[in-house]
Amino acid sequence: MQEQERLTLGRRAGQIGTLTNALLCVLKIVAGLLSASAALIADGLNNLTDSAASIVTLLGFRYAQKPADKEHPFGHARSEYLSSLIVSVLILTVGVELLRTSVERIFSPAALQFGALTLAAPLVSIVAKGALYLYYRKVDRTVGSKALKAAGLDCLFDVAVTAAVFASLLIDRSTSLHTDGFATLAIALFVLAGGIRLVKETVSPLLGEGVDPTLSREIVEFVKAQPEVRGCHDLLVHDYGPGRRYATLHAETAPDIDPLVCHEILDRTERAVLARFGVHLTIHHDPLPDDDGEVALLRRAALSVLHTRDRRINLHDFRIRDDENGRCISFDAEVPEELLPDAPRLKVLLENTLCPPESRRRLEVDFHL
């Protein structure tokens, strides 16, 4: 999808959300004032906050499209994540306000005054917010926005909140029980739980969460399938917001391939990855050493030692070089996260196998994820 089209869809979603929530806010507050229902008024304030959140989402989309500049060489796409975080904080703010209101109403119950608008307002809101959720979900599937996803989940919270308010109104109308405060308390706890969950979800990409394992595997397999590429490793993906992913990767090639031919292959592969996965990839040329007898023998021995611990461990950049201190074996070992604490013990096992005293060999190994 073109970025301009994405911006247009995001802007339209923000405008529709802002207008819908503003109208529902006015409707509920008027109904709440006429009926003296604290829950209805609080629910109206909730919609006021949603309207503000829609404005934040809209501004986030607009700011995210700013081109890269000197201060932000990778663009401004992460502003969508910031707008998602602001929406999440607004949900928490509403939850705290509902909690305060519910405690006041529980200790100071009041009889409600029912009119036609009292029950009609929450029913209209449930239908409107349900439709808005479906619309947000449709747009989010097209543009892939965490801000719209957060706003859509907030719509579901609002449907649950308003349904609880409607149920409490029916109880108050049909019985002598005053459930307005208790209903508001249940709503407040529900909203707070949802807000905390959304904060965790939106903070993660800002802190630099790992790339989707499926995407990582697909990129690696795609590069490995290219001509003259024998293997690849050390894929690192940096997420600067939707459409702003940058990655680096080491591609292993035969030692005798012409450098110009290799450059053309890898350059073409980078362009193909961008077109297929939307990732700006930079590939490091990593020529394999001549696979003579000693290199092959020691590499198999090292891999055998590592696989006695866990067959998921892999190694790359296996080299043997001579210097004034003898022969040095060096390589990188990729290990699962839970095995990193075992790295010192694994190195001892490798040294015992690869570097017996009479060999005058030493070992340099880097364990990493």
C-alpha positions as CSV (number, residue, x, y, z in Angstrom):
1,M,0.0,0.0,0.0
2,Q,1.2,3.5,-0.9
3,E,1.9,5.7,2.2
4,Q,-0.4,8.4,0.9
5,E,-3.3,5.9,0.7
6,R,-2.4,4.6,4.2
7,L,-2.5,8.2,5.5
8,T,-5.9,8.8,3.9
9,L,-7.5,5.7,5.5
10,G,-6.0,6.5,8.9
11,R,-7.2,10.2,8.7
12,R,-10.7,9.1,7.7
13,A,-10.8,6.6,10.6
14,G,-9.7,9.3,13.1
15,Q,-12.3,11.7,11.8
16,I,-15.1,9.2,12.0
17,G,-14.1,8.1,15.5
18,T,-13.8,11.7,16.7
19,L,-17.3,12.6,15.5
20,T,-19.0,9.4,16.7
21,N,-17.5,9.7,20.2
22,A,-18.3,13.4,20.5
23,L,-22.0,12.8,19.6
24,L,-22.2,9.9,22.1
25,C,-20.6,12.0,24.8
26,V,-23.3,14.7,24.4
27,L,-26.1,12.2,24.3
28,K,-25.0,10.3,27.5
29,I,-24.2,13.4,29.6
30,V,-27.6,14.9,28.8
31,A,-29.3,11.6,29.6
32,G,-27.2,11.3,32.8
33,L,-28.0,14.8,34.0
34,L,-31.7,14.2,33.4
35,S,-31.8,10.9,35.2
36,A,-29.1,11.7,37.9
37,S,-27.2,8.6,36.8
38,A,-23.5,8.8,37.7
39,A,-22.7,5.8,35.6
40,L,-24.3,7.4,32.5
41,I,-22.4,10.7,33.1
42,A,-19.1,8.8,33.6
43,D,-19.7,6.8,30.5
44,G,-20.3,10.0,28.6
45,L,-16.9,11.3,29.9
46,N,-15.4,8.1,28.7
47,N,-16.6,8.9,25.2
48,L,-15.2,12.4,25.5
49,T,-11.8,10.8,26.2
50,D,-12.3,8.5,23.2
51,S,-12.9,11.5,21.1
52,A,-9.7,13.0,22.3
53,A,-8.0,9.6,21.6
54,S,-9.3,9.7,18.0
55,I,-7.7,13.1,17.6
56,V,-4.4,11.8,18.9
57,T,-4.7,8.8,16.5
58,L,-5.3,11.2,13.6
59,L,-2.3,13.4,14.6
60,G,-0.2,10.3,15.0
61,F,-1.0,9.2,11.4
62,R,-0.2,12.6,10.0
63,Y,3.0,13.1,11.9
64,A,4.2,9.6,11.0
65,Q,4.2,10.5,7.3
66,K,6.8,13.3,7.8
67,P,9.9,12.5,5.7
68,A,13.2,11.7,7.3
69,D,15.3,14.7,8.4
70,K,18.7,15.4,10.0
71,E,17.4,14.7,13.6
72,H,15.3,11.6,12.5
73,P,17.1,9.9,9.7
74,F,14.8,6.9,9.8
75,G,11.6,9.0,9.6
76,H,8.8,9.6,12.1
77,A,6.7,6.4,11.7
78,R,7.2,5.5,15.4
79,S,4.8,8.4,16.3
80,E,2.0,5.9,15.6
81,Y,3.3,3.8,18.5
82,L,3.4,7.0,20.6
83,S,-0.2,7.8,19.8
84,S,-1.2,4.2,20.7
85,L,0.5,4.7,24.1
86,I,-1.4,7.9,24.6
87,V,-4.7,6.2,23.8
88,S,-3.8,3.5,26.4
89,V,-3.0,6.1,29.1
90,L,-6.3,7.8,28.3
91,I,-8.1,4.5,28.9
92,L,-6.3,4.2,32.3
93,T,-7.3,7.8,33.2
94,V,-11.0,7.0,32.5
95,G,-10.7,3.9,34.6
96,V,-9.4,5.8,37.6
97,E,-12.1,8.4,37.2
98,L,-14.8,5.7,37.0
99,L,-13.3,4.1,40.1
100,R,-13.5,7.4,42.1
101,T,-17.1,8.0,40.9
102,S,-18.2,4.5,41.8
103,V,-16.9,4.7,45.4
104,E,-18.8,8.0,45.9
105,R,-22.0,6.6,44.5
106,I,-21.8,3.4,46.5
107,F,-21.5,5.3,49.8
108,S,-24.1,8.0,48.7
109,P,-26.7,6.2,46.6
110,A,-29.4,8.3,44.8
111,A,-32.7,7.5,43.3
112,L,-32.7,7.8,39.5
113,Q,-35.2,9.7,37.4
114,F,-36.2,7.7,34.3
115,G,-37.2,9.2,31.0
116,A,-37.2,8.0,27.4
117,L,-33.6,9.1,26.9
118,T,-32.3,7.3,29.9
119,L,-32.5,3.8,28.3
120,A,-32.3,4.9,24.7
121,A,-28.9,6.6,25.1
122,P,-27.0,3.5,26.1
123,L,-28.7,1.3,23.5
124,V,-27.7,3.8,20.7
125,S,-24.2,3.9,22.1
126,I,-23.8,0.1,22.1
127,V,-24.9,-0.1,18.4
128,A,-22.7,2.8,17.4
129,K,-19.5,1.6,19.2
130,G,-20.0,-1.9,17.9
131,A,-20.2,-0.6,14.3
132,L,-17.1,1.6,15.0
133,Y,-15.1,-1.4,16.3
134,L,-15.9,-3.3,13.1
135,Y,-14.9,-0.3,11.0
136,Y,-11.6,0.1,12.9
137,R,-10.8,-3.6,12.6
138,K,-11.4,-3.4,8.8
139,V,-9.1,-0.4,8.4
140,D,-6.5,-1.9,10.7
141,R,-6.3,-5.1,8.6
142,T,-5.6,-2.9,5.6
143,V,-3.0,-0.4,7.1
144,G,-1.6,-2.5,10.0
145,S,-1.8,0.3,12.7
146,K,-1.2,-0.3,16.4
147,A,-3.1,3.0,17.1
148,L,-6.2,1.8,15.3
149,K,-5.9,-1.6,17.0
150,A,-5.9,0.1,20.4
151,A,-8.8,2.3,19.4
152,G,-10.8,-0.7,18.2
153,L,-10.2,-2.6,21.5
154,D,-11.3,0.5,23.3
155,C,-14.6,0.3,21.4
156,L,-15.1,-3.2,22.7
157,F,-14.4,-1.9,26.2
158,D,-17.0,0.8,25.7
159,V,-19.6,-1.7,24.5
160,A,-19.1,-3.7,27.7
161,V,-19.1,-0.6,29.8
162,T,-22.3,0.7,28.3
163,A,-24.0,-2.7,28.5
164,A,-23.3,-2.8,32.2
165,V,-24.6,0.7,32.6
166,F,-27.8,-0.3,30.8
167,A,-28.2,-3.4,33.0
168,S,-27.8,-1.4,36.1
169,L,-30.4,1.1,34.9
170,L,-32.9,-1.7,34.3
171,I,-32.3,-3.1,37.8
172,D,-32.7,0.4,39.3
173,R,-35.9,0.9,37.4
174,S,-37.4,-2.6,38.2
175,T,-36.4,-3.0,41.9
176,S,-35.6,-0.9,45.0
177,L,-31.9,-1.8,44.7
178,H,-29.4,1.0,43.9
179,T,-26.8,-0.6,41.6
180,D,-25.5,2.5,39.9
181,G,-22.4,2.7,42.0
182,F,-21.6,-1.1,42.0
183,A,-22.0,-1.2,38.2
184,T,-19.7,1.7,37.8
185,L,-17.1,0.0,40.1
186,A,-17.2,-3.2,38.0
187,I,-16.8,-1.1,34.8
188,A,-13.8,0.8,36.4
189,L,-12.0,-2.4,37.2
190,F,-12.6,-3.8,33.7
191,V,-11.4,-0.6,32.0
192,L,-8.3,-0.4,34.2
193,A,-7.4,-4.0,33.4
194,G,-7.8,-3.4,29.6
195,G,-5.8,-0.2,29.9
196,I,-2.9,-1.9,31.6
197,R,-2.8,-4.6,28.9
198,L,-2.8,-2.0,26.1
199,V,0.0,-0.1,27.8
200,K,2.1,-3.2,27.8
201,E,1.3,-4.0,24.2
202,T,2.2,-0.5,22.9
203,V,5.3,0.0,25.0
204,S,6.9,-3.2,23.6
205,P,7.7,-1.9,20.1
206,L,8.9,1.4,21.5
207,L,11.4,-0.5,23.7
208,G,12.5,-2.5,20.6
209,E,10.7,-5.8,20.5
210,G,12.1,-8.7,18.5
211,V,11.0,-9.2,14.9
212,D,8.2,-11.6,14.2
213,P,9.9,-15.1,14.0
214,T,7.9,-16.0,10.9
215,L,9.1,-12.9,9.1
216,S,12.7,-13.6,10.2
217,R,12.5,-17.2,9.0
218,E,11.0,-16.1,5.6
219,I,13.7,-13.5,5.0
220,V,16.5,-16.0,5.8
221,E,15.1,-18.7,3.6
222,F,14.6,-16.2,0.8
223,V,18.2,-15.0,0.9
224,K,19.5,-18.6,1.2
225,A,17.7,-19.5,-2.0
226,Q,19.6,-17.0,-4.0
227,P,22.3,-18.2,-6.4
228,E,25.8,-18.4,-4.9
229,V,24.5,-18.0,-1.3
230,R,25.4,-21.0,0.8
231,G,24.0,-19.8,4.1
232,C,23.3,-16.7,6.2
233,H,23.2,-15.7,9.8
234,D,23.0,-12.7,12.2
235,L,19.8,-11.2,10.9
236,L,19.0,-8.0,12.9
237,V,15.8,-6.1,12.2
238,H,15.2,-2.6,13.6
239,D,11.6,-1.4,13.6
240,Y,11.1,2.4,13.2
241,G,7.4,2.2,12.7
242,P,5.0,0.8,10.0
243,G,6.8,0.7,6.7
244,R,10.1,1.6,8.3
245,R,12.0,-1.6,9.0
246,Y,15.7,-1.8,8.4
247,A,17.7,-5.0,8.7
248,T,21.3,-6.4,8.3
249,L,22.3,-9.9,7.4
250,H,25.5,-11.9,6.8
251,A,25.4,-14.0,3.6
252,E,28.0,-16.7,3.2
253,T,29.4,-17.3,-0.3
254,A,32.1,-19.4,-1.9
255,P,35.7,-18.0,-1.5
256,D,36.4,-18.0,-5.2
257,I,33.4,-16.1,-6.5
258,D,34.1,-12.9,-8.4
259,P,33.5,-9.9,-6.1
260,L,31.6,-7.9,-8.7
261,V,29.3,-10.8,-9.4
262,C,28.7,-11.3,-5.7
263,H,27.9,-7.7,-5.2
264,E,25.4,-7.8,-8.0
265,I,23.7,-10.9,-6.6
266,L,23.5,-9.4,-3.1
267,D,22.4,-6.0,-4.3
268,R,19.6,-7.6,-6.3
269,T,18.6,-9.7,-3.3
270,E,18.3,-6.5,-1.1
271,R,15.9,-5.0,-3.6
272,A,13.9,-8.1,-3.8
273,V,13.5,-8.3,0.0
274,L,12.3,-4.7,0.1
275,A,9.7,-5.4,-2.6
276,R,8.5,-8.7,-1.0
277,F,8.7,-8.0,2.7
278,G,8.9,-4.3,3.0
279,V,12.2,-4.5,4.8
280,H,15.2,-2.3,3.9
281,L,17.9,-5.0,4.0
282,T,21.7,-4.5,4.0
283,I,23.6,-7.8,3.3
284,H,27.2,-8.2,4.5
285,H,29.3,-10.4,2.2
286,D,30.8,-13.2,4.3
287,P,33.1,-15.4,2.1
288,L,33.6,-18.9,3.4
289,P,37.1,-20.2,3.9
290,D,38.5,-23.0,1.8
291,D,36.9,-26.1,3.2
292,D,40.1,-28.1,3.5
293,G,40.5,-31.3,5.6
294,E,41.4,-29.7,8.9
295,V,38.7,-27.0,8.8
296,A,36.0,-29.5,7.9
297,L,37.2,-32.0,10.6
298,L,37.4,-29.4,13.4
299,R,34.1,-27.8,12.4
300,R,32.3,-31.1,12.6
301,A,33.9,-31.8,16.0
302,A,32.8,-28.5,17.3
303,L,29.3,-29.0,16.1
304,S,29.2,-32.5,17.6
305,V,30.2,-31.1,21.1
306,L,27.5,-28.4,20.9
307,H,24.8,-30.8,19.8
308,T,25.4,-33.0,22.8
309,R,24.0,-30.1,24.8
310,D,21.2,-29.0,22.4
311,R,20.7,-29.7,18.7
312,R,19.3,-26.2,18.2
313,I,22.8,-24.7,18.6
314,N,24.4,-23.7,15.3
315,L,27.8,-22.2,14.4
316,H,29.1,-20.0,11.7
317,D,32.2,-18.0,10.7
318,F,34.4,-21.0,11.5
319,R,38.0,-19.9,10.8
320,I,41.5,-21.1,11.5
321,R,44.4,-18.7,11.4
322,D,48.1,-18.8,12.3
323,D,49.9,-16.2,14.4
324,E,52.9,-15.9,16.7
325,N,51.1,-17.8,19.4
326,G,50.2,-20.8,17.3
327,R,46.9,-21.7,15.6
328,C,43.6,-20.0,16.6
329,I,40.2,-21.5,16.0
330,S,37.4,-18.9,16.0
331,F,33.7,-19.0,15.4
332,D,30.3,-17.8,16.5
333,A,27.8,-20.0,18.2
334,E,24.0,-19.3,18.1
335,V,22.3,-20.7,21.2
336,P,18.8,-20.4,22.6
337,E,18.3,-17.8,25.3
338,E,17.9,-20.3,28.1
339,L,21.3,-21.8,27.3
340,L,23.4,-18.6,27.4
341,P,24.3,-19.1,31.1
342,D,25.9,-22.4,30.1
343,A,28.3,-20.7,27.7
344,P,31.4,-20.9,30.0
345,R,30.9,-24.7,30.5
346,L,30.3,-25.2,26.7
347,K,33.6,-23.3,26.0
348,V,35.5,-25.7,28.3
349,L,34.0,-28.7,26.5
350,L,35.0,-27.2,23.2
351,E,38.6,-26.5,24.3
352,N,39.0,-30.0,25.6
353,T,38.0,-31.4,22.2
354,L,39.5,-28.9,19.8
355,C,42.6,-27.7,21.6
356,P,44.5,-30.4,23.4
357,P,47.8,-29.2,24.9
358,E,49.9,-30.9,22.2
359,S,48.0,-29.1,19.3
360,R,49.2,-25.6,20.2
361,R,45.7,-24.4,19.3
362,R,43.6,-22.0,21.2
363,L,39.9,-21.2,20.9
364,E,37.9,-17.9,20.4
365,V,34.2,-18.4,20.5
366,D,31.4,-15.9,20.8
367,F,28.0,-17.2,22.1
368,H,25.0,-15.2,21.2
369,L,21.3,-15.5,20.5
